[in-house]
Amino acid sequence: MRHTLREKIIAVCDKKIQAKGESVGLSFYAFFANKNDNPELLMEAATWWIKTHQLDHFEKASKIKSMIEAGL
């Protein structure tokens, strides 16, 4: 996964955790605008989330952040 996407995921997770607490959940769609203006990047995130790690639709933001920081 490209570095810019990793940074964006961490920033979104931090924002969600700060606003709603450690138990807040999110899906990979949280990292994108409602408009699909970058399908390649969306597919990169979806592949990481669904195919590579077989995550549920909603996961805890803290878990996703930890995975990204660990380089998974």
N, CA, C and O atoms as a Tinker XYZ file with bonds, in Angstrom:
   288  protein
     1  N      0.858000   -1.172000    0.000000    73     2
     2  CA     0.000000    0.000000    0.000000    64     1     3
     3  C      0.906000    1.238000    0.000000    63     2     4     5
     4  O      1.894000    1.308000    0.730000    81     3
     5  N      0.544000    2.190000   -0.825000    73     3     6
     6  CA     1.377000    3.393000   -0.935000    64     5     7
     7  C      1.378000    4.212000    0.360000    63     6     8     9
     8  O      0.419000    4.205000    1.131000    81     7
     9  N      2.476000    4.904000    0.560000    73     7    10
    10  CA     2.708000    5.679000    1.780000    64     9    11
    11  C      1.632000    6.745000    2.004000    63    10    12    13
    12  O      1.199000    6.946000    3.139000    81    11
    13  N      1.203000    7.414000    0.970000    73    11    14
    14  CA     0.198000    8.474000    1.122000    64    13    15
    15  C     -1.129000    7.923000    1.624000    63    14    16    17
    16  O     -1.816000    8.580000    2.406000    81    15
    17  N     -1.494000    6.730000    1.184000    73    15    18
    18  CA    -2.734000    6.109000    1.649000    64    17    19
    19  C     -2.594000    5.708000    3.114000    63    18    20    21
    20  O     -3.529000    5.882000    3.895000    81    19
    21  N     -1.452000    5.181000    3.487000    73    19    22
    22  CA    -1.208000    4.829000    4.888000    64    21    23
    23  C     -1.344000    6.061000    5.786000    63    22    24    25
    24  O     -1.973000    5.999000    6.842000    81    23
    25  N     -0.759000    7.166000    5.364000    73    23    26
    26  CA    -0.854000    8.408000    6.141000    64    25    27
    27  C     -2.304000    8.867000    6.275000    63    26    28    29
    28  O     -2.734000    9.293000    7.348000    81    27
    29  N     -3.045000    8.777000    5.187000    73    27    30
    30  CA    -4.450000    9.187000    5.201000    64    29    31
    31  C     -5.267000    8.306000    6.143000    63    30    32    33
    32  O     -6.103000    8.808000    6.895000    81    31
    33  N     -5.030000    7.011000    6.104000    73    31    34
    34  CA    -5.752000    6.081000    6.972000    64    33    35
    35  C     -5.485000    6.407000    8.439000    63    34    36    37
    36  O     -6.416000    6.450000    9.243000    81    35
    37  N     -4.226000    6.635000    8.791000    73    35    38
    38  CA    -3.879000    6.973000   10.173000    64    37    39
    39  C     -4.552000    8.272000   10.589000    63    38    40    41
    40  O     -5.084000    8.363000   11.696000    81    39
    41  N     -4.537000    9.272000    9.725000    73    39    42
    42  CA    -5.158000   10.563000   10.050000    64    41    43
    43  C     -6.661000   10.414000   10.267000    63    42    44    45
    44  O     -7.208000   10.987000   11.210000    81    43
    45  N     -7.333000    9.653000    9.407000    73    43    46
    46  CA    -8.778000    9.447000    9.552000    64    45    47
    47  C     -9.076000    8.666000   10.830000    63    46    48    49
    48  O    -10.006000    9.003000   11.563000    81    47
    49  N     -8.301000    7.639000   11.093000    73    47    50
    50  CA    -8.498000    6.862000   12.324000    64    49    51
    51  C     -8.321000    7.751000   13.548000    63    50    52    53
    52  O     -9.133000    7.704000   14.473000    81    51
    53  N     -7.270000    8.559000   13.561000    73    51    54
    54  CA    -7.039000    9.475000   14.685000    64    53    55
    55  C     -8.219000   10.415000   14.884000    63    54    56    57
    56  O     -8.665000   10.635000   16.011000    81    55
    57  N     -8.717000   10.962000   13.796000    73    55    58
    58  CA    -9.845000   11.902000   13.863000    64    57    59
    59  C    -11.101000   11.214000   14.413000    63    58    60    61
    60  O    -11.789000   11.766000   15.271000    81    59
    61  N    -11.388000   10.030000   13.922000    73    59    62
    62  CA   -12.570000    9.284000   14.379000    64    61    63
    63  C    -12.444000    8.902000   15.855000    63    62    64    65
    64  O    -13.402000    9.034000   16.616000    81    63
    65  N    -11.268000    8.430000   16.258000    73    63    66
    66  CA   -11.038000    8.041000   17.652000    64    65    67
    67  C    -11.179000    9.253000   18.559000    63    66    68    69
    68  O    -11.800000    9.176000   19.618000    81    67
    69  N    -10.604000   10.365000   18.143000    73    67    70
    70  CA   -10.676000   11.590000   18.942000    64    69    71
    71  C    -12.121000   12.064000   19.096000    63    70    72    73
    72  O    -12.506000   12.545000   20.162000    81    71
    73  N    -12.914000   11.932000   18.045000    73    71    74
    74  CA   -14.291000   12.418000   18.067000    64    73    75
    75  C    -15.249000   11.464000   18.792000    63    74    76    77
    76  O    -16.177000   11.910000   19.466000    81    75
    77  N    -15.021000   10.149000   18.651000    73    75    78
    78  CA   -16.019000    9.191000   19.145000    64    77    79
    79  C    -15.484000    8.148000   20.115000    63    78    80    81
    80  O    -16.249000    7.313000   20.597000    81    79
    81  N    -14.196000    8.177000   20.409000    73    79    82
    82  CA   -13.637000    7.242000   21.372000    64    81    83
    83  C    -12.969000    6.030000   20.749000    63    82    84    85
    84  O    -13.073000    5.785000   19.547000    81    83
    85  N    -12.284000    5.282000   21.592000    73    83    86
    86  CA   -11.481000    4.124000   21.164000    64    85    87
    87  C    -12.286000    3.010000   20.510000    63    86    88    89
    88  O    -11.738000    2.226000   19.735000    81    87
    89  N    -13.558000    2.929000   20.807000    73    87    90
    90  CA   -14.347000    1.814000   20.279000    64    89    91
    91  C    -15.042000    2.123000   18.953000    63    90    92    93
    92  O    -15.823000    1.308000   18.462000    81    91
    93  N    -14.771000    3.279000   18.373000    73    91    94
    94  CA   -15.432000    3.660000   17.125000    64    93    95
    95  C    -15.019000    2.719000   15.994000    63    94    96    97
    96  O    -13.853000    2.344000   15.866000    81    95
    97  N    -16.004000    2.351000   15.185000    73    95    98
    98  CA   -15.749000    1.500000   14.035000    64    97    99
    99  C    -15.808000    2.295000   12.743000    63    98   100   101
   100  O    -16.391000    3.378000   12.686000    81    99
   101  N    -15.200000    1.743000   11.716000    73    99   102
   102  CA   -15.251000    2.366000   10.397000    64   101   103
   103  C    -15.046000    1.320000    9.327000    63   102   104   105
   104  O    -14.610000    0.204000    9.607000    81   103
   105  N    -15.363000    1.686000    8.102000    73   103   106
   106  CA   -15.092000    0.829000    6.950000    64   105   107
   107  C    -14.048000    1.524000    6.090000    63   106   108   109
   108  O    -13.709000    2.680000    6.344000    81   107
   109  N    -13.540000    0.845000    5.090000    73   107   110
   110  CA   -12.514000    1.461000    4.254000    64   109   111
   111  C    -13.063000    2.638000    3.456000    63   110   112   113
   112  O    -12.297000    3.462000    2.957000    81   111
   113  N    -14.379000    2.720000    3.333000    73   111   114
   114  CA   -14.979000    3.863000    2.648000    64   113   115
   115  C    -14.751000    5.168000    3.410000    63   114   116   117
   116  O    -14.852000    6.247000    2.825000    81   115
   117  N    -14.447000    5.084000    4.696000    73   115   118
   118  CA   -14.221000    6.280000    5.515000    64   117   119
   119  C    -13.016000    7.080000    5.036000    63   118   120   121
   120  O    -12.880000    8.252000    5.385000    81   119
   121  N    -12.154000    6.477000    4.254000    73   119   122
   122  CA   -10.941000    7.136000    3.794000    64   121   123
   123  C    -11.123000    7.876000    2.472000    63   122   124   125
   124  O    -10.170000    8.420000    1.914000    81   123
   125  N    -12.362000    7.888000    1.980000    73   123   126
   126  CA   -12.633000    8.481000    0.675000    64   125   127
   127  C    -13.865000    9.374000    0.729000    63   126   128   129
   128  O    -14.734000    9.202000    1.583000    81   127
   129  N    -13.927000   10.323000   -0.187000    73   127   130
   130  CA   -15.105000   11.184000   -0.320000    64   129   131
   131  C    -16.250000   10.349000   -0.895000    63   130   132   133
   132  O    -16.025000    9.267000   -1.437000    81   131
   133  N    -17.446000   10.844000   -0.776000    73   131   134
   134  CA   -18.602000   10.133000   -1.335000    64   133   135
   135  C    -18.508000    9.978000   -2.844000    63   134   136   137
   136  O    -19.139000    9.094000   -3.422000    81   135
   137  N    -17.739000   10.819000   -3.468000    73   135   138
   138  CA   -17.542000   10.762000   -4.917000    64   137   139
   139  C    -16.334000    9.869000   -5.215000    63   138   140   141
   140  O    -15.267000   10.063000   -4.632000    81   139
   141  N    -16.488000    8.923000   -6.090000    73   139   142
   142  CA   -15.406000    8.009000   -6.442000    64   141   143
   143  C    -14.490000    8.678000   -7.468000    63   142   144   145
   144  O    -14.564000    8.399000   -8.664000    81   143
   145  N    -13.628000    9.566000   -6.973000    73   143   146
   146  CA   -12.762000   10.324000   -7.871000    64   145   147
   147  C    -11.376000    9.697000   -8.053000    63   146   148   149
   148  O    -10.566000   10.196000   -8.835000    81   147
   149  N    -11.102000    8.602000   -7.330000    73   147   150
   150  CA    -9.819000    7.923000   -7.488000    64   149   151
   151  C    -10.029000    6.416000   -7.336000    63   150   152   153
   152  O     -9.692000    5.844000   -6.299000    81   151
   153  N    -10.586000    5.771000   -8.367000    73   151   154
   154  CA   -10.908000    4.347000   -8.261000    64   153   155
   155  C     -9.693000    3.457000   -7.996000    63   154   156   157
   156  O     -9.820000    2.431000   -7.328000    81   155
   157  N     -8.536000    3.826000   -8.499000    73   155   158
   158  CA    -7.333000    3.023000   -8.279000    64   157   159
   159  C     -6.966000    2.992000   -6.792000    63   158   160   161
   160  O     -6.640000    1.934000   -6.254000    81   159
   161  N     -7.020000    4.132000   -6.143000    73   159   162
   162  CA    -6.710000    4.213000   -4.719000    64   161   163
   163  C     -7.767000    3.493000   -3.882000    63   162   164   165
   164  O     -7.444000    2.819000   -2.904000    81   163
   165  N     -9.023000    3.643000   -4.273000    73   163   166
   166  CA   -10.111000    2.947000   -3.588000    64   165   167
   167  C     -9.912000    1.440000   -3.671000    63   166   168   169
   168  O    -10.088000    0.740000   -2.674000    81   167
   169  N     -9.553000    0.936000   -4.833000    73   167   170
   170  CA    -9.327000   -0.497000   -5.001000    64   169   171
   171  C     -8.111000   -0.968000   -4.205000    63   170   172   173
   172  O     -8.092000   -2.092000   -3.704000    81   171
   173  N     -7.116000   -0.123000   -4.091000    73   171   174
   174  CA    -5.935000   -0.467000   -3.289000    64   173   175
   175  C     -6.340000   -0.667000   -1.825000    63   174   176   177
   176  O     -5.932000   -1.637000   -1.187000    81   175
   177  N     -7.141000    0.257000   -1.304000    73   175   178
   178  CA    -7.614000    0.150000    0.076000    64   177   179
   179  C     -8.537000   -1.060000    0.235000    63   178   180   181
   180  O     -8.433000   -1.794000    1.218000    81   179
   181  N     -9.433000   -1.268000   -0.721000    73   179   182
   182  CA   -10.363000   -2.394000   -0.655000    64   181   183
   183  C     -9.620000   -3.723000   -0.702000    63   182   184   185
   184  O     -9.971000   -4.650000    0.027000    81   183
   185  N     -8.620000   -3.828000   -1.532000    73   183   186
   186  CA    -7.830000   -5.054000   -1.636000    64   185   187
   187  C     -7.123000   -5.343000   -0.322000    63   186   188   189
   188  O     -7.128000   -6.479000    0.152000    81   187
   189  N     -6.514000   -4.316000    0.272000    73   187   190
   190  CA    -5.840000   -4.478000    1.556000    64   189   191
   191  C     -6.828000   -4.932000    2.625000    63   190   192   193
   192  O     -6.541000   -5.842000    3.403000    81   191
   193  N     -7.984000   -4.295000    2.654000    73   191   194
   194  CA    -8.997000   -4.538000    3.692000    64   193   195
   195  C     -9.671000   -5.906000    3.525000    63   194   196   197
   196  O     -9.764000   -6.684000    4.475000    81   195
   197  N    -10.139000   -6.185000    2.307000    73   195   198
   198  CA   -10.972000   -7.361000    2.060000    64   197   199
   199  C    -10.153000   -8.590000    1.684000    63   198   200   201
   200  O    -10.285000   -9.647000    2.301000    81   199
   201  N     -9.322000   -8.447000    0.686000    73   199   202
   202  CA    -8.621000   -9.618000    0.157000    64   201   203
   203  C     -7.402000   -9.999000    1.005000    63   202   204   205
   204  O     -7.223000  -11.166000    1.354000    81   203
   205  N     -6.573000   -9.016000    1.331000    73   203   206
   206  CA    -5.343000   -9.309000    2.049000    64   205   207
   207  C     -5.596000   -9.704000    3.499000    63   206   208   209
   208  O     -5.035000  -10.687000    3.983000    81   207
   209  N     -6.445000   -8.935000    4.199000    73   207   210
   210  CA    -6.631000   -9.163000    5.631000    64   209   211
   211  C     -7.994000   -9.739000    6.005000    63   210   212   213
   212  O     -8.230000  -10.047000    7.173000    81   211
   213  N     -8.882000   -9.885000    5.046000    73   211   214
   214  CA   -10.205000  -10.472000    5.252000    64   213   215
   215  C    -10.919000   -9.870000    6.470000    63   214   216   217
   216  O    -11.452000  -10.581000    7.321000    81   215
   217  N    -10.908000   -8.541000    6.517000    73   215   218
   218  CA   -11.550000   -7.820000    7.615000    64   217   219
   219  C    -13.050000   -7.729000    7.385000    63   218   220   221
   220  O    -13.521000   -7.800000    6.249000    81   219
   221  N    -13.795000   -7.572000    8.472000    73   219   222
   222  CA   -15.236000   -7.349000    8.385000    64   221   223
   223  C    -15.490000   -5.972000    7.778000    63   222   224   225
   224  O    -14.580000   -5.152000    7.661000    81   223
   225  N    -16.744000   -5.735000    7.395000    73   223   226
   226  CA   -17.086000   -4.447000    6.791000    64   225   227
   227  C    -16.734000   -3.299000    7.735000    63   226   228   229
   228  O    -16.156000   -2.300000    7.306000    81   227
   229  N    -17.075000   -3.434000    9.010000    73   227   230
   230  CA   -16.724000   -2.422000   10.004000    64   229   231
   231  C    -15.715000   -3.022000   10.978000    63   230   232   233
   232  O    -15.901000   -4.128000   11.486000    81   231
   233  N    -14.658000   -2.280000   11.225000    73   231   234
   234  CA   -13.622000   -2.656000   12.187000    64   233   235
   235  C    -13.333000   -1.459000   13.077000    63   234   236   237
   236  O    -13.634000   -0.322000   12.716000    81   235
   237  N    -12.755000   -1.712000   14.226000    73   235   238
   238  CA   -12.395000   -0.620000   15.128000    64   237   239
   239  C    -11.267000    0.197000   14.495000    63   238   240   241
   240  O    -10.302000   -0.354000   13.966000    81   239
   241  N    -11.410000    1.504000   14.562000    73   239   242
   242  CA   -10.397000    2.401000   14.009000    64   241   243
   243  C     -9.042000    2.153000   14.661000    63   242   244   245
   244  O     -8.009000    2.222000   13.995000    81   243
   245  N     -9.043000    1.865000   15.964000    73   243   246
   246  CA    -7.781000    1.618000   16.670000    64   245   247
   247  C     -7.078000    0.374000   16.124000    63   246   248   249
   248  O     -5.849000    0.345000   16.056000    81   247
   249  N     -7.833000   -0.647000   15.735000    73   247   250
   250  CA    -7.252000   -1.860000   15.159000    64   249   251
   251  C     -6.625000   -1.559000   13.802000    63   250   252   253
   252  O     -5.504000   -1.980000   13.517000    81   251
   253  N     -7.361000   -0.824000   12.968000    73   251   254
   254  CA    -6.851000   -0.484000   11.635000    64   253   255
   255  C     -5.593000    0.364000   11.745000    63   254   256   257
   256  O     -4.614000    0.130000   11.036000    81   255
   257  N     -5.624000    1.346000   12.632000    73   255   258
   258  CA    -4.455000    2.211000   12.833000    64   257   259
   259  C     -3.241000    1.375000   13.260000    63   258   260   261
   260  O     -2.142000    1.561000   12.736000    81   259
   261  N     -3.441000    0.461000   14.206000    73   259   262
   262  CA    -2.354000   -0.395000   14.679000    64   261   263
   263  C     -1.786000   -1.255000   13.542000    63   262   264   265
   264  O     -0.572000   -1.423000   13.427000    81   263
   265  N     -2.660000   -1.786000   12.724000    73   263   266
   266  CA    -2.223000   -2.617000   11.602000    64   265   267
   267  C     -1.384000   -1.798000   10.622000    63   266   268   269
   268  O     -0.335000   -2.252000   10.165000    81   267
   269  N     -1.840000   -0.616000   10.307000    73   267   270
   270  CA    -1.113000    0.246000    9.373000    64   269   271
   271  C      0.241000    0.640000    9.950000    63   270   272   273
   272  O      1.255000    0.606000    9.253000    81   271
   273  N      0.251000    1.012000   11.218000    73   271   274
   274  CA     1.513000    1.415000   11.857000    64   273   275
   275  C      2.501000    0.244000   11.939000    63   274   276   277
   276  O      3.714000    0.452000   11.921000    81   275
   277  N      1.984000   -0.979000   12.027000    73   275   278
   278  CA     2.829000   -2.161000   12.069000    64   277   279
   279  C      3.337000   -2.587000   10.681000    63   278   280   281
   280  O      4.151000   -3.502000   10.554000    81   279
   281  N      2.835000   -1.903000    9.655000    73   279   282
   282  CA     3.275000   -2.200000    8.297000    64   281   283
   283  C      2.556000   -3.361000    7.648000    63   282   284   285
   284  O      3.034000   -3.918000    6.660000    81   283
   285  N      1.416000   -3.729000    8.194000    73   283   286
   286  CA     0.650000   -4.843000    7.613000    64   285   287
   287  C     -0.117000   -4.407000    6.394000    63   286   288
   288  O     -0.815000   -5.215000    5.781000    81   287
